[in-house]
Amino acid sequence: YIARWDGNKWHALGKGLNNLVRAIAVSNNKVFVGGDFTFAGNNSFANRIAYWDISKNKWNALGTGISNNQVWA
């Protein structure tokens, strides 16, 4: 449910996410995403909010996530 464009072709961000992304923000070499997903990359749990660490090419959960609703913005 997420990829990056290098100017010529699309590339997956790790193993991606298991559901829709509804919000994206970039700060300090991190791509923060929110949406309907519950898994990000190899993390067993990333409850609707996570970030991709550009320098480490790795998904990370953001705390315990959002437990009762989707992230829209």
All heavy atoms as TSV, in Angstrom:
chain	resi	resn	atom	element	x	y	z
A	1	TYR	N	N	0.790	-1.214	0.000
A	1	TYR	CA	C	0.000	0.000	0.000
A	1	TYR	C	C	0.830	1.276	0.000
A	1	TYR	O	O	0.292	2.351	0.188
A	1	TYR	CB	C	-0.936	0.007	1.199
A	1	TYR	CG	C	-2.089	-0.959	1.067
A	1	TYR	CD1	C	-1.984	-2.274	1.513
A	1	TYR	CD2	C	-3.275	-0.562	0.484
A	1	TYR	CE1	C	-3.044	-3.164	1.385
A	1	TYR	CE2	C	-4.338	-1.441	0.354
A	1	TYR	CZ	C	-4.214	-2.737	0.804
A	1	TYR	OH	O	-5.254	-3.613	0.678
A	2	ILE	N	N	2.153	1.150	-0.208
A	2	ILE	CA	C	2.992	2.351	-0.291
A	2	ILE	C	C	4.245	2.029	-1.101
A	2	ILE	O	O	4.750	0.904	-1.050
A	2	ILE	CB	C	3.354	2.900	1.104
A	2	ILE	CG1	C	3.979	4.279	0.993
A	2	ILE	CG2	C	4.238	1.910	1.872
A	2	ILE	CD1	C	4.033	5.029	2.311
A	3	ALA	N	N	4.711	3.013	-1.854
A	3	ALA	CA	C	5.912	2.847	-2.669
A	3	ALA	C	C	6.559	4.208	-2.862
A	3	ALA	O	O	5.962	5.237	-2.547
A	3	ALA	CB	C	5.550	2.240	-4.017
A	4	ARG	N	N	7.773	4.197	-3.393
A	4	ARG	CA	C	8.469	5.450	-3.712
A	4	ARG	C	C	8.847	5.449	-5.189
A	4	ARG	O	O	9.067	4.401	-5.779
A	4	ARG	CB	C	9.697	5.645	-2.844
A	4	ARG	CG	C	10.815	4.693	-3.146
A	4	ARG	CD	C	12.074	5.011	-2.331
A	4	ARG	NE	N	13.101	4.035	-2.592
A	4	ARG	CZ	C	13.953	4.065	-3.623
A	4	ARG	NH1	N	13.885	5.060	-4.498
A	4	ARG	NH2	N	14.856	3.124	-3.785
A	5	TRP	N	N	8.887	6.621	-5.767
A	5	TRP	CA	C	9.221	6.806	-7.171
A	5	TRP	C	C	10.632	7.384	-7.249
A	5	TRP	O	O	10.928	8.390	-6.605
A	5	TRP	CB	C	8.219	7.757	-7.803
A	5	TRP	CG	C	8.461	8.082	-9.226
A	5	TRP	CD1	C	8.920	9.270	-9.723
A	5	TRP	CD2	C	8.253	7.223	-10.353
A	5	TRP	NE1	N	9.007	9.202	-11.096
A	5	TRP	CE2	C	8.606	7.960	-11.507
A	5	TRP	CE3	C	7.816	5.923	-10.514
A	5	TRP	CZ2	C	8.528	7.431	-12.784
A	5	TRP	CZ3	C	7.729	5.395	-11.781
A	5	TRP	CH2	C	8.078	6.141	-12.898
A	6	ASP	N	N	11.538	6.782	-8.022
A	6	ASP	CA	C	12.917	7.271	-8.128
A	6	ASP	C	C	13.157	8.118	-9.378
A	6	ASP	O	O	14.277	8.476	-9.681
A	6	ASP	CB	C	13.908	6.110	-8.062
A	6	ASP	CG	C	13.913	5.241	-9.311
A	6	ASP	OD1	O	13.189	5.535	-10.285
A	6	ASP	OD2	O	14.659	4.241	-9.311
A	7	GLY	N	N	12.109	8.444	-10.090
A	7	GLY	CA	C	12.232	9.190	-11.337
A	7	GLY	C	C	12.084	8.309	-12.560
A	7	GLY	O	O	11.808	8.802	-13.644
A	8	ASN	N	N	12.287	7.002	-12.377
A	8	ASN	CA	C	12.159	6.049	-13.478
A	8	ASN	C	C	11.216	4.900	-13.178
A	8	ASN	O	O	10.557	4.398	-14.077
A	8	ASN	CB	C	13.536	5.461	-13.840
A	8	ASN	CG	C	14.460	6.488	-14.416
A	8	ASN	OD1	O	14.102	7.204	-15.340
A	8	ASN	ND2	N	15.658	6.585	-13.863
A	9	LYS	N	N	11.194	4.451	-11.942
A	9	LYS	CA	C	10.327	3.318	-11.597
A	9	LYS	C	C	9.947	3.353	-10.117
A	9	LYS	O	O	10.540	4.068	-9.321
A	9	LYS	CB	C	10.984	1.983	-11.946
A	9	LYS	CG	C	12.260	1.702	-11.206
A	9	LYS	CD	C	12.864	0.376	-11.658
A	9	LYS	CE	C	14.179	0.131	-10.938
A	9	LYS	NZ	N	14.731	-1.171	-11.241
A	10	TRP	N	N	8.937	2.542	-9.776
A	10	TRP	CA	C	8.442	2.438	-8.410
A	10	TRP	C	C	9.222	1.385	-7.629
A	10	TRP	O	O	9.643	0.383	-8.191
A	10	TRP	CB	C	6.958	2.058	-8.410
A	10	TRP	CG	C	6.083	3.170	-8.877
A	10	TRP	CD1	C	5.533	3.318	-10.110
A	10	TRP	CD2	C	5.660	4.294	-8.115
A	10	TRP	NE1	N	4.802	4.469	-10.167
A	10	TRP	CE2	C	4.859	5.086	-8.959
A	10	TRP	CE3	C	5.887	4.716	-6.811
A	10	TRP	CZ2	C	4.276	6.275	-8.520
A	10	TRP	CZ3	C	5.309	5.901	-6.384
A	10	TRP	CH2	C	4.514	6.664	-7.229
A	11	HIS	N	N	9.387	1.645	-6.327
A	11	HIS	CA	C	10.052	0.716	-5.423
A	11	HIS	C	C	9.214	0.586	-4.152
A	11	HIS	O	O	8.740	1.591	-3.619
A	11	HIS	CB	C	11.434	1.232	-5.011
A	11	HIS	CG	C	12.347	1.452	-6.157
A	11	HIS	ND1	N	13.142	0.472	-6.679
A	11	HIS	CD2	C	12.581	2.567	-6.898
A	11	HIS	CE1	C	13.847	0.970	-7.680
A	11	HIS	NE2	N	13.518	2.234	-7.840
A	12	ALA	N	N	9.074	-0.621	-3.661
A	12	ALA	CA	C	8.373	-0.840	-2.395
A	12	ALA	C	C	9.197	-0.281	-1.251
A	12	ALA	O	O	10.424	-0.252	-1.306
A	12	ALA	CB	C	8.136	-2.328	-2.178
A	13	LEU	N	N	8.519	0.172	-0.212
A	13	LEU	CA	C	9.203	0.556	1.023
A	13	LEU	C	C	9.176	-0.668	1.930
A	13	LEU	O	O	8.186	-0.937	2.614
A	13	LEU	CB	C	8.502	1.728	1.708
A	13	LEU	CG	C	8.587	3.068	0.992
A	13	LEU	CD1	C	7.876	4.151	1.779
A	13	LEU	CD2	C	10.025	3.464	0.745
A	14	GLY	N	N	10.225	-1.430	1.904
A	14	GLY	CA	C	10.273	-2.672	2.668
A	14	GLY	C	C	9.144	-3.589	2.257
A	14	GLY	O	O	8.843	-3.720	1.079
A	15	LYS	N	N	8.514	-4.197	3.234
A	15	LYS	CA	C	7.368	-5.069	2.952
A	15	LYS	C	C	6.058	-4.291	2.955
A	15	LYS	O	O	4.994	-4.869	2.859
A	15	LYS	CB	C	7.324	-6.208	3.950
A	15	LYS	CG	C	8.497	-7.142	3.759
A	15	LYS	CD	C	8.296	-8.428	4.471
A	15	LYS	CE	C	9.470	-9.331	4.154
A	15	LYS	NZ	N	9.210	-10.692	4.489
A	16	GLY	N	N	6.148	-2.971	3.095
A	16	GLY	CA	C	4.965	-2.126	2.998
A	16	GLY	C	C	4.016	-2.252	4.175
A	16	GLY	O	O	4.410	-2.600	5.277
A	17	LEU	N	N	2.755	-1.966	3.889
A	17	LEU	CA	C	1.702	-1.925	4.900
A	17	LEU	C	C	0.587	-2.879	4.495
A	17	LEU	O	O	0.472	-3.215	3.326
A	17	LEU	CB	C	1.171	-0.496	5.019
A	17	LEU	CG	C	2.262	0.536	5.297
A	17	LEU	CD1	C	1.822	1.902	4.864
A	17	LEU	CD2	C	2.668	0.507	6.736
A	18	ASN	N	N	-0.227	-3.283	5.437
A	18	ASN	CA	C	-1.267	-4.258	5.113
A	18	ASN	C	C	-2.640	-3.648	4.857
A	18	ASN	O	O	-3.615	-4.380	4.725
A	18	ASN	CB	C	-1.361	-5.332	6.204
A	18	ASN	CG	C	-1.959	-4.814	7.489
A	18	ASN	OD1	O	-1.804	-3.640	7.834
A	18	ASN	ND2	N	-2.633	-5.672	8.220
A	19	ASN	N	N	-2.729	-2.327	4.739
A	19	ASN	CA	C	-4.010	-1.698	4.426
A	19	ASN	C	C	-3.753	-0.257	3.987
A	19	ASN	O	O	-2.614	0.159	3.854
A	19	ASN	CB	C	-4.956	-1.774	5.626
A	19	ASN	CG	C	-6.417	-1.864	5.207
A	19	ASN	OD1	O	-6.837	-1.302	4.197
A	19	ASN	ND2	N	-7.212	-2.578	5.986
A	20	LEU	N	N	-4.802	0.502	3.789
A	20	LEU	CA	C	-4.733	1.848	3.214
A	20	LEU	C	C	-3.905	2.828	4.028
A	20	LEU	O	O	-3.948	2.829	5.255
A	20	LEU	CB	C	-6.139	2.430	3.089
A	20	LEU	CG	C	-7.093	1.707	2.152
A	20	LEU	CD1	C	-8.462	2.369	2.213
A	20	LEU	CD2	C	-6.562	1.685	0.746
A	21	VAL	N	N	-3.181	3.700	3.300
A	21	VAL	CA	C	-2.503	4.864	3.869
A	21	VAL	C	C	-3.377	6.066	3.545
A	21	VAL	O	O	-3.761	6.265	2.400
A	21	VAL	CB	C	-1.102	5.051	3.268
A	21	VAL	CG1	C	-0.484	6.360	3.729
A	21	VAL	CG2	C	-0.216	3.872	3.622
A	22	ARG	N	N	-3.706	6.865	4.554
A	22	ARG	CA	C	-4.561	8.048	4.355
A	22	ARG	C	C	-3.834	9.362	4.619
A	22	ARG	O	O	-4.321	10.415	4.276
A	22	ARG	CB	C	-5.792	7.944	5.242
A	22	ARG	CG	C	-6.650	6.743	4.907
A	22	ARG	CD	C	-7.916	6.735	5.745
A	22	ARG	NE	N	-8.696	5.564	5.496
A	22	ARG	CZ	C	-9.583	5.431	4.510
A	22	ARG	NH1	N	-9.761	6.413	3.664
A	22	ARG	NH2	N	-10.266	4.320	4.368
A	23	ALA	N	N	-2.665	9.288	5.266
A	23	ALA	CA	C	-1.906	10.500	5.590
A	23	ALA	C	C	-0.419	10.198	5.513
A	23	ALA	O	O	0.010	9.123	5.916
A	23	ALA	CB	C	-2.271	10.980	6.992
A	24	ILE	N	N	0.353	11.144	4.965
A	24	ILE	CA	C	1.803	11.008	4.857
A	24	ILE	C	C	2.442	12.345	5.223
A	24	ILE	O	O	1.992	13.398	4.777
A	24	ILE	CB	C	2.237	10.630	3.424
A	24	ILE	CG1	C	1.632	9.300	3.007
A	24	ILE	CG2	C	3.761	10.565	3.331
A	24	ILE	CD1	C	1.914	8.929	1.550
A	25	ALA	N	N	3.514	12.274	6.017
A	25	ALA	CA	C	4.307	13.460	6.343
A	25	ALA	C	C	5.770	13.041	6.396
A	25	ALA	O	O	6.082	11.917	6.781
A	25	ALA	CB	C	3.880	14.047	7.680
A	26	VAL	N	N	6.667	13.939	6.001
A	26	VAL	CA	C	8.105	13.647	6.010
A	26	VAL	C	C	8.792	14.639	6.933
A	26	VAL	O	O	8.550	15.839	6.863
A	26	VAL	CB	C	8.691	13.754	4.588
A	26	VAL	CG1	C	10.185	13.504	4.605
A	26	VAL	CG2	C	7.980	12.798	3.648
A	27	SER	N	N	9.668	14.107	7.810
A	27	SER	CA	C	10.436	14.950	8.723
A	27	SER	C	C	11.684	14.206	9.175
A	27	SER	O	O	11.603	13.030	9.552
A	27	SER	CB	C	9.574	15.313	9.945
A	27	SER	OG	O	10.309	16.098	10.850
A	28	ASN	N	N	12.818	14.870	9.124
A	28	ASN	CA	C	14.078	14.318	9.644
A	28	ASN	C	C	14.377	12.907	9.154
A	28	ASN	O	O	14.620	12.006	9.945
A	28	ASN	CB	C	14.087	14.350	11.168
A	28	ASN	CG	C	14.037	15.749	11.722
A	28	ASN	OD1	O	14.574	16.671	11.132
A	28	ASN	ND2	N	13.370	15.926	12.843
A	29	ASN	N	N	14.383	12.711	7.850
A	29	ASN	CA	C	14.684	11.410	7.240
A	29	ASN	C	C	13.721	10.309	7.649
A	29	ASN	O	O	14.081	9.128	7.655
A	29	ASN	CB	C	16.120	10.974	7.530
A	29	ASN	CG	C	17.118	11.760	6.719
A	29	ASN	OD1	O	16.839	12.123	5.569
A	29	ASN	ND2	N	18.261	12.035	7.293
A	30	LYS	N	N	12.497	10.682	7.981
A	30	LYS	CA	C	11.464	9.705	8.317
A	30	LYS	C	C	10.196	10.040	7.544
A	30	LYS	O	O	9.842	11.201	7.384
A	30	LYS	CB	C	11.186	9.694	9.807
A	30	LYS	CG	C	12.380	9.208	10.599
A	30	LYS	CD	C	12.084	9.165	12.072
A	30	LYS	CE	C	13.292	8.574	12.770
A	30	LYS	NZ	N	13.895	9.482	13.692
A	31	VAL	N	N	9.523	8.988	7.060
A	31	VAL	CA	C	8.240	9.142	6.377
A	31	VAL	C	C	7.176	8.590	7.320
A	31	VAL	O	O	7.112	7.393	7.563
A	31	VAL	CB	C	8.213	8.380	5.032
A	31	VAL	CG1	C	6.861	8.545	4.363
A	31	VAL	CG2	C	9.337	8.841	4.126
A	32	PHE	N	N	6.373	9.482	7.878
A	32	PHE	CA	C	5.320	9.099	8.814
A	32	PHE	C	C	4.046	8.826	8.031
A	32	PHE	O	O	3.690	9.604	7.142
A	32	PHE	CB	C	5.075	10.217	9.830
A	32	PHE	CG	C	6.242	10.457	10.732
A	32	PHE	CD1	C	7.267	11.313	10.363
A	32	PHE	CD2	C	6.327	9.801	11.953
A	32	PHE	CE1	C	8.351	11.526	11.189
A	32	PHE	CE2	C	7.404	10.009	12.790
A	32	PHE	CZ	C	8.428	10.869	12.414
A	33	VAL	N	N	3.380	7.726	8.346
A	33	VAL	CA	C	2.138	7.374	7.663
A	33	VAL	C	C	1.067	7.014	8.684
A	33	VAL	O	O	1.354	6.486	9.752
A	33	VAL	CB	C	2.334	6.208	6.666
A	33	VAL	CG1	C	3.254	6.608	5.535
A	33	VAL	CG2	C	2.855	4.968	7.355
A	34	GLY	N	N	-0.149	7.328	8.317
A	34	GLY	CA	C	-1.298	6.949	9.132
A	34	GLY	C	C	-2.391	6.436	8.221
A	34	GLY	O	O	-2.433	6.777	7.037
A	35	GLY	N	N	-3.268	5.604	8.741
A	35	GLY	CA	C	-4.345	5.074	7.912
A	35	GLY	C	C	-5.078	3.935	8.569
A	35	GLY	O	O	-5.307	3.949	9.771
A	36	ASP	N	N	-5.396	2.919	7.769
A	36	ASP	CA	C	-6.209	1.789	8.230
A	36	ASP	C	C	-5.384	0.545	8.555
A	36	ASP	O	O	-5.935	-0.464	8.950
A	36	ASP	CB	C	-7.212	1.392	7.136
A	36	ASP	CG	C	-8.189	2.499	6.803
A	36	ASP	OD1	O	-8.219	3.509	7.508
A	36	ASP	OD2	O	-8.919	2.336	5.812
A	37	PHE	N	N	-4.088	0.576	8.368
A	37	PHE	CA	C	-3.233	-0.600	8.502
A	37	PHE	C	C	-2.982	-0.988	9.968
A	37	PHE	O	O	-3.155	-0.173	10.870
A	37	PHE	CB	C	-1.890	-0.369	7.791
A	37	PHE	CG	C	-1.153	0.855	8.277
A	37	PHE	CD1	C	-0.283	0.773	9.351
A	37	PHE	CD2	C	-1.343	2.073	7.661
A	37	PHE	CE1	C	0.393	1.896	9.803
A	37	PHE	CE2	C	-0.682	3.203	8.101
A	37	PHE	CZ	C	0.184	3.117	9.180
A	38	THR	N	N	-2.578	-2.220	10.169
A	38	THR	CA	C	-2.208	-2.703	11.506
A	38	THR	C	C	-0.816	-3.328	11.515
A	38	THR	O	O	-0.296	-3.639	12.577
A	38	THR	CB	C	-3.226	-3.728	12.032
A	38	THR	OG1	O	-3.363	-4.778	11.076
A	38	THR	CG2	C	-4.573	-3.077	12.299
A	39	PHE	N	N	-0.213	-3.515	10.330
A	39	PHE	CA	C	1.143	-4.042	10.213
A	39	PHE	C	C	1.944	-3.158	9.279
A	39	PHE	O	O	1.432	-2.709	8.257
A	39	PHE	CB	C	1.140	-5.470	9.649
A	39	PHE	CG	C	0.576	-6.484	10.593
A	39	PHE	CD1	C	-0.778	-6.763	10.589
A	39	PHE	CD2	C	1.394	-7.160	11.473
A	39	PHE	CE1	C	-1.322	-7.695	11.451
A	39	PHE	CE2	C	0.861	-8.099	12.346
A	39	PHE	CZ	C	-0.489	-8.367	12.336
A	40	ALA	N	N	3.218	-2.918	9.616
A	40	ALA	CA	C	4.120	-2.149	8.762
A	40	ALA	C	C	5.434	-2.903	8.659
A	40	ALA	O	O	6.085	-3.164	9.665
A	40	ALA	CB	C	4.349	-0.760	9.328
A	41	GLY	N	N	5.800	-3.287	7.438
A	41	GLY	CA	C	7.048	-4.011	7.241
A	41	GLY	C	C	7.066	-5.317	7.997
A	41	GLY	O	O	6.097	-6.064	7.979
A	42	ASN	N	N	8.157	-5.568	8.664
A	42	ASN	CA	C	8.299	-6.796	9.445
A	42	ASN	C	C	7.748	-6.671	10.855
A	42	ASN	O	O	7.760	-7.630	11.612
A	42	ASN	CB	C	9.766	-7.226	9.510
A	42	ASN	CG	C	10.261	-7.712	8.170
A	42	ASN	OD1	O	9.494	-8.223	7.367
A	42	ASN	ND2	N	11.536	-7.536	7.917
A	43	ASN	N	N	7.312	-5.474	11.237
A	43	ASN	CA	C	6.741	-5.310	12.579
A	43	ASN	C	C	5.473	-6.129	12.698
A	43	ASN	O	O	4.649	-6.143	11.801
A	43	ASN	CB	C	6.409	-3.837	12.872
A	43	ASN	CG	C	7.646	-3.008	13.094
A	43	ASN	OD1	O	8.708	-3.528	13.415
A	43	ASN	ND2	N	7.512	-1.721	12.923
A	44	SER	N	N	5.307	-6.814	13.786
A	44	SER	CA	C	4.086	-7.590	13.969
A	44	SER	C	C	2.901	-6.690	14.278
A	44	SER	O	O	1.767	-7.095	14.130
A	44	SER	CB	C	4.283	-8.632	15.071
A	44	SER	OG	O	4.603	-7.987	16.281
A	45	PHE	N	N	3.159	-5.448	14.703
A	45	PHE	CA	C	2.068	-4.579	15.103
A	45	PHE	C	C	2.459	-3.122	14.882
A	45	PHE	O	O	3.484	-2.670	15.384
A	45	PHE	CB	C	1.762	-4.823	16.573
A	45	PHE	CG	C	0.613	-4.029	17.097
A	45	PHE	CD1	C	-0.674	-4.333	16.716
A	45	PHE	CD2	C	0.819	-3.001	17.991
A	45	PHE	CE1	C	-1.751	-3.615	17.209
A	45	PHE	CE2	C	-0.248	-2.276	18.490
A	45	PHE	CZ	C	-1.521	-2.585	18.101
A	46	ALA	N	N	1.679	-2.408	14.116
A	46	ALA	CA	C	1.845	-0.962	13.930
A	46	ALA	C	C	0.442	-0.409	13.749
A	46	ALA	O	O	-0.033	-0.249	12.644
A	46	ALA	CB	C	2.723	-0.651	12.741
A	47	ASN	N	N	-0.238	-0.189	14.813
A	47	ASN	CA	C	-1.659	0.114	14.837
A	47	ASN	C	C	-1.997	1.492	14.259
A	47	ASN	O	O	-2.078	2.469	14.969
A	47	ASN	CB	C	-2.172	-0.012	16.275
A	47	ASN	CG	C	-3.656	-0.232	16.340
A	47	ASN	OD1	O	-4.280	-0.547	15.343
A	47	ASN	ND2	N	-4.211	-0.070	17.515
A	48	ARG	N	N	-2.150	1.538	12.940
A	48	ARG	CA	C	-2.651	2.695	12.188
A	48	ARG	C	C	-1.702	3.878	12.085
A	48	ARG	O	O	-2.025	4.886	11.476
A	48	ARG	CB	C	-4.007	3.141	12.733
A	48	ARG	CG	C	-5.049	2.050	12.591
A	48	ARG	CD	C	-6.392	2.498	13.145
A	48	ARG	NE	N	-7.355	1.443	13.011
A	48	ARG	CZ	C	-7.591	0.514	13.932
A	48	ARG	NH1	N	-6.900	0.509	15.049
A	48	ARG	NH2	N	-8.494	-0.410	13.735
A	49	ILE	N	N	-0.506	3.774	12.705
A	49	ILE	CA	C	0.475	4.848	12.568
A	49	ILE	C	C	1.878	4.257	12.688
A	49	ILE	O	O	2.133	3.415	13.541
A	49	ILE	CB	C	0.228	5.977	13.594
A	49	ILE	CG1	C	1.045	7.202	13.248
A	49	ILE	CG2	C	0.416	5.509	15.021
A	49	ILE	CD1	C	0.570	8.473	13.943
A	50	ALA	N	N	2.765	4.653	11.763
A	50	ALA	CA	C	4.119	4.100	11.729
A	50	ALA	C	C	5.016	5.066	10.974
A	50	ALA	O	O	4.549	6.062	10.425
A	50	ALA	CB	C	4.115	2.737	11.034
A	51	TYR	N	N	6.312	4.757	10.953
A	51	TYR	CA	C	7.207	5.562	10.131
A	51	TYR	C	C	8.267	4.698	9.478
A	51	TYR	O	O	8.678	3.672	10.004
A	51	TYR	CB	C	7.840	6.705	10.925
A	51	TYR	CG	C	8.827	6.290	11.994
A	51	TYR	CD1	C	10.192	6.214	11.713
A	51	TYR	CD2	C	8.400	6.004	13.279
A	51	TYR	CE1	C	11.094	5.843	12.685
A	51	TYR	CE2	C	9.300	5.643	14.259
A	51	TYR	CZ	C	10.649	5.565	13.964
A	51	TYR	OH	O	11.550	5.202	14.929
A	52	TRP	N	N	8.662	5.130	8.273
A	52	TRP	CA	C	9.734	4.512	7.512
A	52	TRP	C	C	10.987	5.333	7.772
A	52	TRP	O	O	11.013	6.545	7.537
A	52	TRP	CB	C	9.397	4.534	6.022
A	52	TRP	CG	C	10.478	4.066	5.119
A	52	TRP	CD1	C	11.274	4.857	4.340
A	52	TRP	CD2	C	10.877	2.720	4.872
A	52	TRP	NE1	N	12.137	4.078	3.626
A	52	TRP	CE2	C	11.925	2.756	3.936
A	52	TRP	CE3	C	10.453	1.480	5.353
A	52	TRP	CZ2	C	12.549	1.619	3.473
A	52	TRP	CZ3	C	11.070	0.341	4.890
A	52	TRP	CH2	C	12.105	0.404	3.955
A	53	ASP	N	N	12.027	4.725	8.312
A	53	ASP	CA	C	13.298	5.389	8.564
A	53	ASP	C	C	14.118	5.308	7.282
A	53	ASP	O	O	14.590	4.235	6.908
A	53	ASP	CB	C	14.019	4.711	9.727
A	53	ASP	CG	C	15.238	5.476	10.180
A	53	ASP	OD1	O	15.932	6.077	9.330
A	53	ASP	OD2	O	15.515	5.472	11.394
A	54	ILE	N	N	14.258	6.426	6.596
A	54	ILE	CA	C	14.938	6.470	5.308
A	54	ILE	C	C	16.384	6.019	5.437
A	54	ILE	O	O	16.885	5.265	4.605
A	54	ILE	CB	C	14.855	7.886	4.694
A	54	ILE	CG1	C	13.399	8.236	4.373
A	54	ILE	CG2	C	15.733	8.018	3.455
A	54	ILE	CD1	C	13.156	9.694	4.042
A	55	SER	N	N	17.086	6.455	6.479
A	55	SER	CA	C	18.502	6.113	6.628
A	55	SER	C	C	18.735	4.642	6.955
A	55	SER	O	O	19.777	4.086	6.636
A	55	SER	CB	C	19.160	6.994	7.691
A	55	SER	OG	O	18.558	6.778	8.953
A	56	LYS	N	N	17.744	3.973	7.575
A	56	LYS	CA	C	17.891	2.560	7.948
A	56	LYS	C	C	17.066	1.627	7.061
A	56	LYS	O	O	17.120	0.413	7.231
A	56	LYS	CB	C	17.483	2.364	9.403
A	56	LYS	CG	C	18.404	3.080	10.361
A	56	LYS	CD	C	17.978	2.880	11.791
A	56	LYS	CE	C	18.898	3.644	12.711
A	56	LYS	NZ	N	18.478	3.535	14.102
A	57	ASN	N	N	16.273	2.210	6.131
A	57	ASN	CA	C	15.385	1.410	5.271
A	57	ASN	C	C	14.571	0.413	6.093
A	57	ASN	O	O	14.562	-0.785	5.822
A	57	ASN	CB	C	16.179	0.667	4.187
A	57	ASN	CG	C	16.730	1.605	3.156
A	57	ASN	OD1	O	16.108	2.596	2.807
A	57	ASN	ND2	N	17.909	1.319	2.668
A	58	LYS	N	N	13.862	0.940	7.078
A	58	LYS	CA	C	13.146	0.077	8.016
A	58	LYS	C	C	11.860	0.737	8.512
A	58	LYS	O	O	11.833	1.932	8.786
A	58	LYS	CB	C	14.060	-0.203	9.205
A	58	LYS	CG	C	13.461	-1.052	10.266
A	58	LYS	CD	C	14.423	-1.236	11.432
A	58	LYS	CE	C	13.716	-1.925	12.566
A	58	LYS	NZ	N	14.507	-1.918	13.780
A	59	TRP	N	N	10.797	-0.077	8.621
A	59	TRP	CA	C	9.543	0.383	9.213
A	59	TRP	C	C	9.629	0.276	10.736
A	59	TRP	O	O	10.237	-0.653	11.272
A	59	TRP	CB	C	8.367	-0.475	8.747
A	59	TRP	CG	C	7.902	-0.098	7.389
A	59	TRP	CD1	C	8.096	-0.800	6.241
A	59	TRP	CD2	C	7.161	1.070	7.033
A	59	TRP	NE1	N	7.532	-0.136	5.178
A	59	TRP	CE2	C	6.947	1.012	5.643
A	59	TRP	CE3	C	6.674	2.155	7.735
A	59	TRP	CZ2	C	6.262	2.003	4.959
A	59	TRP	CZ3	C	5.990	3.138	7.051
A	59	TRP	CH2	C	5.785	3.058	5.683
A	60	ASN	N	N	8.969	1.224	11.414
A	60	ASN	CA	C	8.895	1.229	12.871
A	60	ASN	C	C	7.491	1.605	13.300
A	60	ASN	O	O	6.886	2.502	12.714
A	60	ASN	CB	C	9.861	2.265	13.450
A	60	ASN	CG	C	11.295	1.939	13.141
A	60	ASN	OD1	O	11.913	1.151	13.818
A	60	ASN	ND2	N	11.822	2.532	12.070
A	61	ALA	N	N	6.996	0.949	14.320
A	61	ALA	CA	C	5.724	1.359	14.919
A	61	ALA	C	C	5.956	2.682	15.640
A	61	ALA	O	O	7.062	2.964	16.101
A	61	ALA	CB	C	5.248	0.297	15.896
A	62	LEU	N	N	4.935	3.482	15.747
A	62	LEU	CA	C	5.018	4.738	16.481
A	62	LEU	C	C	4.269	4.539	17.792
A	62	LEU	O	O	3.030	4.586	17.830
A	62	LEU	CB	C	4.419	5.872	15.660
A	62	LEU	CG	C	4.674	7.284	16.167
A	62	LEU	CD1	C	6.160	7.583	16.257
A	62	LEU	CD2	C	4.023	8.289	15.247
A	63	GLY	N	N	4.994	4.234	18.841
A	63	GLY	CA	C	4.385	3.933	20.129
A	63	GLY	C	C	3.472	2.731	20.026
A	63	GLY	O	O	3.762	1.771	19.316
A	64	THR	N	N	2.346	2.795	20.696
A	64	THR	CA	C	1.366	1.710	20.628
A	64	THR	C	C	0.314	1.970	19.568
A	64	THR	O	O	-0.612	1.183	19.406
A	64	THR	CB	C	0.677	1.492	21.988
A	64	THR	OG1	O	0.038	2.705	22.385
A	64	THR	CG2	C	1.678	1.059	23.047
A	65	GLY	N	N	0.447	3.079	18.853
A	65	GLY	CA	C	-0.462	3.372	17.756
A	65	GLY	C	C	-1.769	3.998	18.199
A	65	GLY	O	O	-1.893	4.533	19.291
A	66	ILE	N	N	-2.763	3.908	17.316
A	66	ILE	CA	C	-4.098	4.466	17.524
A	66	ILE	C	C	-5.055	3.277	17.623
A	66	ILE	O	O	-5.240	2.553	16.645
A	66	ILE	CB	C	-4.514	5.365	16.343
A	66	ILE	CG1	C	-3.441	6.434	16.065
A	66	ILE	CG2	C	-5.880	5.977	16.588
A	66	ILE	CD1	C	-3.203	7.405	17.175
A	67	SER	N	N	-5.638	3.065	18.762
A	67	SER	CA	C	-6.395	1.833	18.981
A	67	SER	C	C	-7.862	1.880	18.560
A	67	SER	O	O	-8.456	0.849	18.347
A	67	SER	CB	C	-6.301	1.416	20.438
A	67	SER	OG	O	-6.876	2.416	21.253
A	68	ASN	N	N	-8.446	3.052	18.442
A	68	ASN	CA	C	-9.904	3.045	18.256
A	68	ASN	C	C	-10.413	3.673	16.961
A	68	ASN	O	O	-11.605	3.817	16.797
A	68	ASN	CB	C	-10.573	3.731	19.448
A	68	ASN	CG	C	-10.173	5.179	19.588
A	68	ASN	OD1	O	-9.301	5.654	18.868
A	68	ASN	ND2	N	-10.771	5.884	20.495
A	69	ASN	N	N	-9.523	4.043	16.034
A	69	ASN	CA	C	-10.014	4.653	14.802
A	69	ASN	C	C	-8.889	4.755	13.792
A	69	ASN	O	O	-7.723	4.608	14.137
A	69	ASN	CB	C	-10.607	6.033	15.070
A	69	ASN	CG	C	-11.782	6.339	14.181
A	69	ASN	OD1	O	-11.900	5.802	13.087
A	69	ASN	ND2	N	-12.655	7.195	14.620
A	70	GLN	N	N	-9.222	5.060	12.540
A	70	GLN	CA	C	-8.218	5.290	11.516
A	70	GLN	C	C	-7.595	6.663	11.678
A	70	GLN	O	O	-8.182	7.553	12.278
A	70	GLN	CB	C	-8.830	5.220	10.116
A	70	GLN	CG	C	-9.414	3.901	9.763
A	70	GLN	CD	C	-10.925	3.930	9.808
A	70	GLN	OE1	O	-11.533	4.783	10.444
A	70	GLN	NE2	N	-11.542	2.993	9.152
A	71	VAL	N	N	-6.421	6.834	11.091
A	71	VAL	CA	C	-5.779	8.142	11.014
A	71	VAL	C	C	-6.116	8.718	9.647
A	71	VAL	O	O	-5.915	8.059	8.633
A	71	VAL	CB	C	-4.252	8.016	11.176
A	71	VAL	CG1	C	-3.575	9.350	10.943
A	71	VAL	CG2	C	-3.912	7.460	12.549
A	72	TRP	N	N	-6.643	9.916	9.619
A	72	TRP	CA	C	-7.049	10.551	8.359
A	72	TRP	C	C	-6.134	11.723	7.967
A	72	TRP	O	O	-6.101	12.117	6.830
A	72	TRP	CB	C	-8.481	11.054	8.460
A	72	TRP	CG	C	-9.458	9.938	8.469
A	72	TRP	CD1	C	-9.849	9.180	9.546
A	72	TRP	CD2	C	-10.148	9.385	7.357
A	72	TRP	NE1	N	-10.743	8.226	9.171
A	72	TRP	CE2	C	-10.961	8.325	7.817
A	72	TRP	CE3	C	-10.185	9.693	6.005
A	72	TRP	CZ2	C	-11.768	7.591	6.996
A	72	TRP	CZ3	C	-10.997	8.953	5.173
A	72	TRP	CH2	C	-11.778	7.900	5.678
A	73	ALA	N	N	-5.471	12.325	8.917
A	73	ALA	CA	C	-4.607	13.478	8.599
A	73	ALA	C	C	-3.551	13.643	9.669
A	73	ALA	O	O	-3.671	13.103	10.749
A	73	ALA	CB	C	-5.443	14.747	8.510
